[in-house]
Protein backbone atom coordinates (compact mmCIF):
# COMPACT_ATOMS: atom_id res chain seq x y z
CA UNK A 1 0.00 0.00 0.00
CA UNK A 2 1.58 3.27 -1.12
CA UNK A 3 1.21 6.31 1.06
CA UNK A 4 -0.36 9.22 -0.82
CA UNK A 5 1.44 11.93 1.15
CA UNK A 6 4.10 13.96 -0.64
CA UNK A 7 7.22 15.11 1.17
CA UNK A 8 9.78 17.73 0.12
CA UNK A 9 13.33 17.18 1.31
CA UNK A 10 16.20 19.68 1.13
CA UNK A 11 19.69 18.27 1.44
CA UNK A 12 20.81 14.76 0.53
CA UNK A 13 24.04 14.67 2.48
CA UNK A 14 25.27 12.26 5.16
CA UNK A 15 22.05 12.56 7.18
CA UNK A 16 19.53 13.62 4.56
CA UNK A 17 20.01 10.85 2.03
CA UNK A 18 19.38 7.98 4.48
CA UNK A 19 16.40 9.81 5.97
CA UNK A 20 14.86 10.44 2.55
CA UNK A 21 15.57 6.84 1.49
CA UNK A 22 13.72 5.54 4.55
CA UNK A 23 10.70 7.68 3.65
CA UNK A 24 10.74 6.15 0.16
CA UNK A 25 10.84 2.67 1.68
CA UNK A 26 7.71 3.53 3.69
CA UNK A 27 5.87 4.45 0.50
CA UNK A 28 5.97 8.24 0.59
CA UNK A 29 6.42 10.29 -2.59
CA UNK A 30 9.63 12.20 -1.83
CA UNK A 31 10.80 15.23 -3.77
CA UNK A 32 14.38 16.23 -3.04
CA UNK A 33 16.70 19.13 -3.76
CA UNK A 34 20.45 19.17 -3.27
CA UNK A 35 23.31 21.31 -4.51
CA UNK A 36 25.10 18.09 -5.50
CA UNK A 37 23.30 16.86 -8.60
CA UNK A 38 24.96 13.43 -8.32
CA UNK A 39 23.14 12.92 -5.01
CA UNK A 40 19.87 13.89 -6.66
CA UNK A 41 20.54 11.42 -9.48
CA UNK A 42 21.32 8.60 -7.02
CA UNK A 43 18.15 9.43 -5.13
CA UNK A 44 16.16 9.35 -8.39
CA UNK A 45 17.47 5.86 -9.11
CA UNK A 46 15.86 4.75 -5.84
CA UNK A 47 12.50 6.17 -6.87
CA UNK A 48 12.76 9.69 -5.49
CA UNK A 49 11.98 12.77 -7.55
CA UNK A 50 14.04 15.92 -8.11
CA UNK A 51 12.52 19.34 -7.69
N, CA, C and O atoms as a Tripos MOL2 file, in Angstrom:
@<TRIPOS>MOLECULE
protein
  204   203    51     0     0
PROTEIN
NO_CHARGES

@<TRIPOS>ATOM
      1 N           0.8440   -1.1800    0.0000 N.3       1 UNK1
      2 CA          0.0000    0.0000    0.0000 C.3       1 UNK1
      3 C           0.8820    1.2340    0.0000 C.2       1 UNK1
      4 O           1.6530    1.4390    0.9370 O.2       1 UNK1
      5 N           0.7850    2.0480   -1.0190 N.am      2 UNK2
      6 CA          1.5780    3.2660   -1.1160 C.3       2 UNK2
      7 C           0.9000    4.3870   -0.3340 C.2       2 UNK2
      8 O          -0.3240    4.5220   -0.3390 O.2       2 UNK2
      9 N           1.7100    5.1690    0.3220 N.am      3 UNK3
     10 CA          1.2070    6.3130    1.0570 C.3       3 UNK3
     11 C           1.0240    7.4660    0.0770 C.2       3 UNK3
     12 O           1.9130    7.7120   -0.7390 O.2       3 UNK3
     13 N          -0.0710    8.1630    0.1290 N.am      4 UNK4
     14 CA         -0.3650    9.2240   -0.8230 C.3       4 UNK4
     15 C           0.2220   10.5700   -0.4220 C.2       4 UNK4
     16 O           0.0890   11.5350   -1.1740 O.2       4 UNK4
     17 N           0.8580   10.6650    0.7230 N.am      5 UNK5
     18 CA          1.4400   11.9270    1.1500 C.3       5 UNK5
     19 C           2.7040   12.2230    0.3580 C.2       5 UNK5
     20 O           3.4730   11.3230    0.0190 O.2       5 UNK5
     21 N           2.9030   13.5170    0.0700 N.am      6 UNK6
     22 CA          4.0980   13.9570   -0.6380 C.3       6 UNK6
     23 C           4.9770   14.7250    0.3360 C.2       6 UNK6
     24 O           4.4890   15.5270    1.1320 O.2       6 UNK6
     25 N           6.2740   14.4730    0.2660 N.am      7 UNK7
     26 CA          7.2180   15.1090    1.1730 C.3       7 UNK7
     27 C           8.3110   15.7810    0.3550 C.2       7 UNK7
     28 O           8.8370   15.1930   -0.5890 O.2       7 UNK7
     29 N           8.6510   17.0120    0.7180 N.am      8 UNK8
     30 CA          9.7750   17.7270    0.1220 C.3       8 UNK8
     31 C          10.9600   17.6420    1.0580 C.2       8 UNK8
     32 O          10.8170   17.8210    2.2680 O.2       8 UNK8
     33 N          12.1370   17.3690    0.5010 N.am      9 UNK9
     34 CA         13.3310   17.1810    1.3120 C.3       9 UNK9
     35 C          14.4490   18.0230    0.7360 C.2       9 UNK9
     36 O          14.7470   17.9240   -0.4540 O.2       9 UNK9
     37 N          15.0720   18.8490    1.5590 N.am     10 UNK10
     38 CA         16.1970   19.6840    1.1290 C.3      10 UNK10
     39 C          17.4620   19.1520    1.7780 C.2      10 UNK10
     40 O          17.5770   19.1100    3.0030 O.2      10 UNK10
     41 N          18.4010   18.7500    0.9500 N.am     11 UNK11
     42 CA         19.6870   18.2670    1.4370 C.3      11 UNK11
     43 C          19.7640   16.7560    1.4600 C.2      11 UNK11
     44 O          19.0640   16.0990    2.2300 O.2      11 UNK11
     45 N          20.6260   16.2040    0.6060 N.am     12 UNK12
     46 CA         20.8050   14.7590    0.5280 C.3      12 UNK12
     47 C          22.2360   14.3940    0.9130 C.2      12 UNK12
     48 O          22.9010   13.6290    0.2150 O.2      12 UNK12
     49 N          22.6890   14.9360    2.0050 N.am     13 UNK13
     50 CA         24.0400   14.6700    2.4810 C.3      13 UNK13
     51 C          24.1040   13.4300    3.3540 C.2      13 UNK13
     52 O          23.3240   12.4940    3.1790 O.2      13 UNK13
     53 N          25.0400   13.4300    4.2930 N.am     14 UNK14
     54 CA         25.2720   12.2640    5.1560 C.3      14 UNK14
     55 C          24.0520   11.8860    5.9830 C.2      14 UNK14
     56 O          23.8270   10.7030    6.2390 O.2      14 UNK14
     57 N          23.2670   12.8560    6.4010 N.am     15 UNK15
     58 CA         22.0510   12.5570    7.1750 C.3      15 UNK15
     59 C          20.8190   12.5250    6.2890 C.2      15 UNK15
     60 O          19.9570   11.6610    6.4420 O.2      15 UNK15
     61 N          20.7390   13.4700    5.3620 N.am     16 UNK16
     62 CA         19.5320   13.6170    4.5620 C.3      16 UNK16
     63 C          19.2240   12.4580    3.6350 C.2      16 UNK16
     64 O          18.0700   12.0470    3.5090 O.2      16 UNK16
     65 N          20.2520   11.9280    2.9860 N.am     17 UNK17
     66 CA         20.0140   10.8450    2.0300 C.3      17 UNK17
     67 C          19.4100    9.6160    2.7030 C.2      17 UNK17
     68 O          18.4060    9.0940    2.2190 O.2      17 UNK17
     69 N          19.9960    9.1330    3.8170 N.am     18 UNK18
     70 CA         19.3770    7.9750    4.4790 C.3      18 UNK18
     71 C          17.9730    8.2570    4.9970 C.2      18 UNK18
     72 O          17.1110    7.3790    4.9620 O.2      18 UNK18
     73 N          17.7370    9.4740    5.4780 N.am     19 UNK19
     74 CA         16.3970    9.8090    5.9700 C.3      19 UNK19
     75 C          15.3850    9.7880    4.8300 C.2      19 UNK19
     76 O          14.2960    9.2290    4.9620 O.2      19 UNK19
     77 N          15.7580   10.4080    3.7020 N.am     20 UNK20
     78 CA         14.8570   10.4450    2.5520 C.3      20 UNK20
     79 C          14.6390    9.0400    1.9870 C.2      20 UNK20
     80 O          13.5300    8.7050    1.5700 O.2      20 UNK20
     81 N          15.6840    8.2220    1.9710 N.am     21 UNK21
     82 CA         15.5710    6.8440    1.4860 C.3      21 UNK21
     83 C          14.5880    6.0460    2.3490 C.2      21 UNK21
     84 O          13.7910    5.2680    1.8260 O.2      21 UNK21
     85 N          14.6470    6.2410    3.6600 N.am     22 UNK22
     86 CA         13.7160    5.5420    4.5530 C.3      22 UNK22
     87 C          12.2730    5.9580    4.2930 C.2      22 UNK22
     88 O          11.3660    5.1300    4.3700 O.2      22 UNK22
     89 N          12.0580    7.2260    3.9860 N.am     23 UNK23
     90 CA         10.7050    7.6810    3.6500 C.3      23 UNK23
     91 C          10.2130    7.0060    2.3710 C.2      23 UNK23
     92 O           9.0470    6.6260    2.2720 O.2      23 UNK23
     93 N          11.1120    6.8600    1.3890 N.am     24 UNK24
     94 CA         10.7360    6.1460    0.1580 C.3      24 UNK24
     95 C          10.3400    4.7110    0.4670 C.2      24 UNK24
     96 O           9.3510    4.2030   -0.0610 O.2      24 UNK24
     97 N          11.1160    4.0610    1.3250 N.am     25 UNK25
     98 CA         10.8410    2.6700    1.6830 C.3      25 UNK25
     99 C           9.4750    2.5190    2.3370 C.2      25 UNK25
    100 O           8.8380    1.4730    2.2150 O.2      25 UNK25
    101 N           9.0210    3.5630    3.0330 N.am     26 UNK26
    102 CA          7.7100    3.5260    3.6930 C.3      26 UNK26
    103 C           6.5720    3.8920    2.7500 C.2      26 UNK26
    104 O           5.4090    3.8940    3.1530 O.2      26 UNK26
    105 N           6.9000    4.2030    1.4850 N.am     27 UNK27
    106 CA          5.8660    4.4460    0.4950 C.3      27 UNK27
    107 C           5.4990    5.8930    0.2490 C.2      27 UNK27
    108 O           4.5350    6.1690   -0.4650 O.2      27 UNK27
    109 N           6.2400    6.8220    0.8200 N.am     28 UNK28
    110 CA          5.9660    8.2350    0.5870 C.3      28 UNK28
    111 C           6.5280    8.6720   -0.7620 C.2      28 UNK28
    112 O           7.5390    8.1400   -1.2200 O.2      28 UNK28
    113 N           5.8720    9.6400   -1.3960 N.am     29 UNK29
    114 CA          6.4160   10.2930   -2.5860 C.3      29 UNK29
    115 C           7.3490   11.3860   -2.0760 C.2      29 UNK29
    116 O           6.9010   12.3320   -1.4290 O.2      29 UNK29
    117 N           8.6420   11.2620   -2.3650 N.am     30 UNK30
    118 CA          9.6260   12.1950   -1.8280 C.3      30 UNK30
    119 C          10.2520   12.9870   -2.9630 C.2      30 UNK30
    120 O          10.7850   12.4220   -3.9180 O.2      30 UNK30
    121 N          10.1780   14.3050   -2.8380 N.am     31 UNK31
    122 CA         10.8000   15.2290   -3.7700 C.3      31 UNK31
    123 C          12.0030   15.8360   -3.0660 C.2      31 UNK31
    124 O          11.8800   16.3440   -1.9510 O.2      31 UNK31
    125 N          13.1710   15.7880   -3.7110 N.am     32 UNK32
    126 CA         14.3830   16.2340   -3.0450 C.3      32 UNK32
    127 C          15.1260   17.2710   -3.8700 C.2      32 UNK32
    128 O          15.0280   17.3160   -5.0970 O.2      32 UNK32
    129 N          15.8730   18.1020   -3.1530 N.am     33 UNK33
    130 CA         16.7030   19.1310   -3.7640 C.3      33 UNK33
    131 C          18.0440   19.1200   -3.0560 C.2      33 UNK33
    132 O          18.1100   19.1040   -1.8260 O.2      33 UNK33
    133 N          19.1100   19.1270   -3.8360 N.am     34 UNK34
    134 CA         20.4510   19.1710   -3.2660 C.3      34 UNK34
    135 C          21.3650   19.9190   -4.2230 C.2      34 UNK34
    136 O          21.1680   19.8840   -5.4380 O.2      34 UNK34
    137 N          22.3550   20.5880   -3.6740 N.am     35 UNK35
    138 CA         23.3150   21.3130   -4.5060 C.3      35 UNK35
    139 C          24.1600   20.3410   -5.3320 C.2      35 UNK35
    140 O          24.6320   20.6870   -6.4150 O.2      35 UNK35
    141 N          24.3470   19.1250   -4.8140 N.am     36 UNK36
    142 CA         25.1030   18.0850   -5.4980 C.3      36 UNK36
    143 C          24.1460   17.2900   -6.3820 C.2      36 UNK36
    144 O          23.3470   16.4960   -5.8850 O.2      36 UNK36
    145 N          24.2300   17.5030   -7.6710 N.am     37 UNK37
    146 CA         23.2960   16.8560   -8.6030 C.3      37 UNK37
    147 C          23.5200   15.3480   -8.6870 C.2      37 UNK37
    148 O          22.6030   14.6160   -9.0610 O.2      37 UNK37
    149 N          24.7140   14.8690   -8.3480 N.am     38 UNK38
    150 CA         24.9550   13.4250   -8.3220 C.3      38 UNK38
    151 C          24.1240   12.7670   -7.2220 C.2      38 UNK38
    152 O          23.6200   11.6580   -7.4010 O.2      38 UNK38
    153 N          23.9820   13.4470   -6.0940 N.am     39 UNK39
    154 CA         23.1380   12.9250   -5.0130 C.3      39 UNK39
    155 C          21.6870   12.8620   -5.4550 C.2      39 UNK39
    156 O          20.9860   11.8930   -5.1630 O.2      39 UNK39
    157 N          21.2340   13.8920   -6.1570 N.am     40 UNK40
    158 CA         19.8650   13.8910   -6.6650 C.3      40 UNK40
    159 C          19.6600   12.7460   -7.6510 C.2      40 UNK40
    160 O          18.6120   12.1010   -7.6440 O.2      40 UNK40
    161 N          20.6550   12.4900   -8.4990 N.am     41 UNK41
    162 CA         20.5430   11.4160   -9.4760 C.3      41 UNK41
    163 C          20.4820   10.0560   -8.7730 C.2      41 UNK41
    164 O          19.6700    9.2050   -9.1360 O.2      41 UNK41
    165 N          21.3320    9.8540   -7.7790 N.am     42 UNK42
    166 CA         21.3180    8.5970   -7.0200 C.3      42 UNK42
    167 C          19.9730    8.4050   -6.3380 C.2      42 UNK42
    168 O          19.4290    7.3010   -6.3070 O.2      42 UNK42
    169 N          19.4430    9.4930   -5.7910 N.am     43 UNK43
    170 CA         18.1460    9.4270   -5.1320 C.3      43 UNK43
    171 C          17.0450    9.0870   -6.1430 C.2      43 UNK43
    172 O          16.1300    8.3230   -5.8370 O.2      43 UNK43
    173 N          17.1380    9.6500   -7.3270 N.am     44 UNK44
    174 CA         16.1640    9.3520   -8.3850 C.3      44 UNK44
    175 C          16.1820    7.8920   -8.7910 C.2      44 UNK44
    176 O          15.1440    7.3270   -9.1330 O.2      44 UNK44
    177 N          17.3600    7.2740   -8.7550 N.am     45 UNK45
    178 CA         17.4710    5.8550   -9.1050 C.3      45 UNK45
    179 C          16.7680    4.9680   -8.0860 C.2      45 UNK45
    180 O          16.4010    3.8320   -8.3900 O.2      45 UNK45
    181 N          16.5790    5.4930   -6.8710 N.am     46 UNK46
    182 CA         15.8570    4.7550   -5.8380 C.3      46 UNK46
    183 C          14.3510    4.9690   -5.8900 C.2      46 UNK46
    184 O          13.5960    4.3060   -5.1780 O.2      46 UNK46
    185 N          13.9180    5.8990   -6.7400 N.am     47 UNK47
    186 CA         12.4990    6.1730   -6.8720 C.3      47 UNK47
    187 C          12.0910    7.5530   -6.4140 C.2      47 UNK47
    188 O          10.9220    7.9230   -6.5170 O.2      47 UNK47
    189 N          13.0480    8.3250   -5.9070 N.am     48 UNK48
    190 CA         12.7610    9.6950   -5.4920 C.3      48 UNK48
    191 C          12.6640   10.6130   -6.6980 C.2      48 UNK48
    192 O          13.0440   10.2410   -7.8080 O.2      48 UNK48
    193 N          12.1580   11.8010   -6.4750 N.am     49 UNK49
    194 CA         11.9830   12.7660   -7.5530 C.3      49 UNK49
    195 C          12.7430   14.0510   -7.2450 C.2      49 UNK49
    196 O          12.7910   14.4940   -6.0980 O.2      49 UNK49
    197 N          13.3360   14.6460   -8.2800 N.am     50 UNK50
    198 CA         14.0420   15.9180   -8.1120 C.3      50 UNK50
    199 C          13.0630   17.0660   -8.2780 C.2      50 UNK50
    200 O          12.0710   16.9640   -9.0000 O.2      50 UNK50
    201 N          13.3600   18.1470   -7.6040 N.am     51 UNK51
    202 CA         12.5170   19.3360   -7.6880 C.3      51 UNK51
    203 C          12.9080   20.1320   -8.8950 C.2      51 UNK51
    204 O          12.3210   21.1810   -9.1580 O.2      51 UNK51
@<TRIPOS>BOND
     1     1     2 1
     2     2     3 1
     3     3     4 2
     4     3     5 am
     5     5     6 1
     6     6     7 1
     7     7     8 2
     8     7     9 am
     9     9    10 1
    10    10    11 1
    11    11    12 2
    12    11    13 am
    13    13    14 1
    14    14    15 1
    15    15    16 2
    16    15    17 am
    17    17    18 1
    18    18    19 1
    19    19    20 2
    20    19    21 am
    21    21    22 1
    22    22    23 1
    23    23    24 2
    24    23    25 am
    25    25    26 1
    26    26    27 1
    27    27    28 2
    28    27    29 am
    29    29    30 1
    30    30    31 1
    31    31    32 2
    32    31    33 am
    33    33    34 1
    34    34    35 1
    35    35    36 2
    36    35    37 am
    37    37    38 1
    38    38    39 1
    39    39    40 2
    40    39    41 am
    41    41    42 1
    42    42    43 1
    43    43    44 2
    44    43    45 am
    45    45    46 1
    46    46    47 1
    47    47    48 2
    48    47    49 am
    49    49    50 1
    50    50    51 1
    51    51    52 2
    52    51    53 am
    53    53    54 1
    54    54    55 1
    55    55    56 2
    56    55    57 am
    57    57    58 1
    58    58    59 1
    59    59    60 2
    60    59    61 am
    61    61    62 1
    62    62    63 1
    63    63    64 2
    64    63    65 am
    65    65    66 1
    66    66    67 1
    67    67    68 2
    68    67    69 am
    69    69    70 1
    70    70    71 1
    71    71    72 2
    72    71    73 am
    73    73    74 1
    74    74    75 1
    75    75    76 2
    76    75    77 am
    77    77    78 1
    78    78    79 1
    79    79    80 2
    80    79    81 am
    81    81    82 1
    82    82    83 1
    83    83    84 2
    84    83    85 am
    85    85    86 1
    86    86    87 1
    87    87    88 2
    88    87    89 am
    89    89    90 1
    90    90    91 1
    91    91    92 2
    92    91    93 am
    93    93    94 1
    94    94    95 1
    95    95    96 2
    96    95    97 am
    97    97    98 1
    98    98    99 1
    99    99   100 2
   100    99   101 am
   101   101   102 1
   102   102   103 1
   103   103   104 2
   104   103   105 am
   105   105   106 1
   106   106   107 1
   107   107   108 2
   108   107   109 am
   109   109   110 1
   110   110   111 1
   111   111   112 2
   112   111   113 am
   113   113   114 1
   114   114   115 1
   115   115   116 2
   116   115   117 am
   117   117   118 1
   118   118   119 1
   119   119   120 2
   120   119   121 am
   121   121   122 1
   122   122   123 1
   123   123   124 2
   124   123   125 am
   125   125   126 1
   126   126   127 1
   127   127   128 2
   128   127   129 am
   129   129   130 1
   130   130   131 1
   131   131   132 2
   132   131   133 am
   133   133   134 1
   134   134   135 1
   135   135   136 2
   136   135   137 am
   137   137   138 1
   138   138   139 1
   139   139   140 2
   140   139   141 am
   141   141   142 1
   142   142   143 1
   143   143   144 2
   144   143   145 am
   145   145   146 1
   146   146   147 1
   147   147   148 2
   148   147   149 am
   149   149   150 1
   150   150   151 1
   151   151   152 2
   152   151   153 am
   153   153   154 1
   154   154   155 1
   155   155   156 2
   156   155   157 am
   157   157   158 1
   158   158   159 1
   159   159   160 2
   160   159   161 am
   161   161   162 1
   162   162   163 1
   163   163   164 2
   164   163   165 am
   165   165   166 1
   166   166   167 1
   167   167   168 2
   168   167   169 am
   169   169   170 1
   170   170   171 1
   171   171   172 2
   172   171   173 am
   173   173   174 1
   174   174   175 1
   175   175   176 2
   176   175   177 am
   177   177   178 1
   178   178   179 1
   179   179   180 2
   180   179   181 am
   181   181   182 1
   182   182   183 1
   183   183   184 2
   184   183   185 am
   185   185   186 1
   186   186   187 1
   187   187   188 2
   188   187   189 am
   189   189   190 1
   190   190   191 1
   191   191   192 2
   192   191   193 am
   193   193   194 1
   194   194   195 1
   195   195   196 2
   196   195   197 am
   197   197   198 1
   198   198   199 1
   199   199   200 2
   200   199   201 am
   201   201   202 1
   202   202   203 1
   203   203   204 2
@<TRIPOS>SUBSTRUCTURE
     1 UNK1         2 RESIDUE 1 A UNK
     2 UNK2         6 RESIDUE 1 A UNK
     3 UNK3        10 RESIDUE 1 A UNK
     4 UNK4        14 RESIDUE 1 A UNK
     5 UNK5        18 RESIDUE 1 A UNK
     6 UNK6        22 RESIDUE 1 A UNK
     7 UNK7        26 RESIDUE 1 A UNK
     8 UNK8        30 RESIDUE 1 A UNK
     9 UNK9        34 RESIDUE 1 A UNK
    10 UNK10       38 RESIDUE 1 A UNK
    11 UNK11       42 RESIDUE 1 A UNK
    12 UNK12       46 RESIDUE 1 A UNK
    13 UNK13       50 RESIDUE 1 A UNK
    14 UNK14       54 RESIDUE 1 A UNK
    15 UNK15       58 RESIDUE 1 A UNK
    16 UNK16       62 RESIDUE 1 A UNK
    17 UNK17       66 RESIDUE 1 A UNK
    18 UNK18       70 RESIDUE 1 A UNK
    19 UNK19       74 RESIDUE 1 A UNK
    20 UNK20       78 RESIDUE 1 A UNK
    21 UNK21       82 RESIDUE 1 A UNK
    22 UNK22       86 RESIDUE 1 A UNK
    23 UNK23       90 RESIDUE 1 A UNK
    24 UNK24       94 RESIDUE 1 A UNK
    25 UNK25       98 RESIDUE 1 A UNK
    26 UNK26      102 RESIDUE 1 A UNK
    27 UNK27      106 RESIDUE 1 A UNK
    28 UNK28      110 RESIDUE 1 A UNK
    29 UNK29      114 RESIDUE 1 A UNK
    30 UNK30      118 RESIDUE 1 A UNK
    31 UNK31      122 RESIDUE 1 A UNK
    32 UNK32      126 RESIDUE 1 A UNK
    33 UNK33      130 RESIDUE 1 A UNK
    34 UNK34      134 RESIDUE 1 A UNK
    35 UNK35      138 RESIDUE 1 A UNK
    36 UNK36      142 RESIDUE 1 A UNK
    37 UNK37      146 RESIDUE 1 A UNK
    38 UNK38      150 RESIDUE 1 A UNK
    39 UNK39      154 RESIDUE 1 A UNK
    40 UNK40      158 RESIDUE 1 A UNK
    41 UNK41      162 RESIDUE 1 A UNK
    42 UNK42      166 RESIDUE 1 A UNK
    43 UNK43      170 RESIDUE 1 A UNK
    44 UNK44      174 RESIDUE 1 A UNK
    45 UNK45      178 RESIDUE 1 A UNK
    46 UNK46      182 RESIDUE 1 A UNK
    47 UNK47      186 RESIDUE 1 A UNK
    48 UNK48      190 RESIDUE 1 A UNK
    49 UNK49      194 RESIDUE 1 A UNK
    50 UNK50      198 RESIDUE 1 A UNK
    51 UNK51      202 RESIDUE 1 A UNK
